[in-house]
Amino acid sequence: MIAERTIEALSELRGQGRVWGNHPPFGWNAVEGRLEADPTEQETLTRIRDLRGMGMGYLKIAETLNAEGRPKAWWTLAVDERPLR
């Protein structure tokens, strides 16, 4: 019961674009308690999705992003959160 309420509450906060937790997710900045897209990190997220869509595995994606000089904090995100197809 508590877990269900927690999941619902976090879902509601995400739906409102509000920060939930200690820091905003990769690709976002917390501005006055609300989430705003970080353009540089959003580019990295798009690149990850593109590489994954090409069938690239996680290790190869990491190597590619590092070779491209992308920000190192990208690895903290959960690539699996988006559907692949």
C-alpha positions in Angstrom: 0.0 0.0 0.0 2.8 2.5 0.9 4.7 1.5 -2.2 1.6 2.1 -4.4 1.1 5.6 -2.9 4.7 6.5 -3.3 4.7 5.4 -7.0 1.5 7.5 -7.5 2.9 10.5 -5.8 6.2 10.4 -7.8 4.2 9.9 -11.0 2.1 13.0 -10.1 5.2 15.1 -9.5 6.8 14.0 -12.8 3.5 14.8 -14.6 3.6 18.3 -13.1 7.2 18.8 -14.2 8.4 19.1 -10.6 11.6 17.9 -9.1 11.4 14.7 -7.2 14.4 13.5 -5.2 17.8 14.9 -4.4 18.7 16.0 -7.9 17.0 16.4 -11.3 17.4 13.6 -13.8 20.1 13.8 -16.5 18.9 16.2 -19.2 17.1 18.5 -16.8 17.8 21.3 -14.4 15.8 22.3 -11.3 14.7 25.9 -11.5 12.5 27.1 -8.6 11.4 23.5 -8.0 10.4 22.8 -11.6 12.2 20.9 -14.3 13.6 22.7 -17.3 15.4 21.0 -20.2 19.2 21.3 -20.3 19.9 21.7 -24.1 23.4 20.1 -24.0 22.3 17.1 -21.9 19.2 16.7 -24.1 21.5 16.4 -27.1 23.3 13.6 -25.3 20.0 11.9 -24.6 19.0 12.1 -28.2 22.4 10.7 -29.2 21.9 7.8 -26.8 18.4 7.0 -28.3 19.8 7.2 -31.8 22.6 4.8 -31.1 20.3 2.4 -29.2 17.9 2.6 -32.1 20.7 1.5 -34.4 21.1 -1.6 -32.3 24.2 -0.5 -30.4 24.8 -2.1 -27.0 25.3 -0.1 -23.8 29.1 -0.6 -23.7 29.5 0.6 -27.3 27.2 3.6 -26.6 29.4 4.5 -23.6 32.6 4.2 -25.6 31.1 6.3 -28.4 29.8 9.0 -26.0 33.2 9.2 -24.3 35.0 9.4 -27.7 32.8 12.2 -28.7 33.6 14.1 -25.4 30.1 14.1 -24.1 29.5 15.1 -20.4 30.5 12.2 -18.1 27.3 12.4 -16.0 25.3 10.8 -18.8 25.9 7.4 -17.4 23.7 8.1 -14.4 20.5 7.9 -16.5 18.5 4.8 -17.1 18.7 4.2 -20.9 16.0 1.5 -20.5 13.3 4.0 -19.4 12.3 4.6 -23.0 10.7 2.0 -25.3 13.1 0.7 -27.9 10.4 0.2 -30.6 
